[in-house]
Amino acid sequence: MYHREKYIFNRSPKFTRPKKDKSRPAFIKYAIKMASSIDVARTELNYIIQPKDPKTGILIKRKRRLNEHRACAMRAIVIAMIYHFNITSDLVQASVEQLADECGLSTISKAGNKSITRVSRLITDFMEPMGFVICEKVWDKVIGNYTPKMIILTPLFFKLIGISSQKLYNAKKQQLGWINKGLVKKGLKKINFLEARRRGKDNRIRGIFKHRHIKHIFYRKHIKAKKILALDEKEAKQKILRALVSRYSIMELTNLGPEGLKKQINIEYYYLRKLATSPIPNFY
């Protein structure tokens, strides 16, 4: 029998700012400081609030105390969510996968598959039913399934870290003022909170679609490269040759000549080897 402590990965997760660290608004810095000064997994709200099913609104029975492994994950994830929070749209501008990676909560199996279950379950099974976050998905017509969750932080989330609704509203009002100042300079109309949230949501969806499609294209090329390289080298290069002949015009093939074509085949073969052995990157 396995004991739980033997298979829990990273018992002390901590949020690490992304390499492309960006300057954050004063309110975000303040919120991170507040969240870091308390134990967000053990505050009074976690014991007072009765969780509800996000879809039906039916109360969910649960244990009064988060187990320590989930509590540790929550302490890190709350900081990560605040860091990526967009004040005017209420959106966390990061995917669940990105949050998991930055908190050291992603795991890789021996087969090379990534798992973000620990974070996904924390959000789906606890933070959303408690009312700290709202999760939304959008149908992707190109790939034929739903996009990753879009995470919205609620006023209750900020109450959890000791920030009142009024202080949150003041921060949103100030941020909107800066946005409208920039719009006026460009000769454009001012926007209200509702429009700012809609624009933020639209931008987030566009970003998700873009990165998702890039990842999907890379994955398809990755699989195709592995299939070609599973062949004998001579057979693989013959396949590349046929592809090049169909790609180039007669004039282009003539200009290349036998040596040029041979060189191009070797370049393509090297590229396929690199593509086949490269791990699928994160496209945040």
Order of alpha helices (4+ residues) and beta strands (2+ residues): alpha-alpha-alpha-alpha-beta-alpha-beta-beta-alpha-beta-beta-beta-beta-alpha-alpha-alpha-alpha-alpha
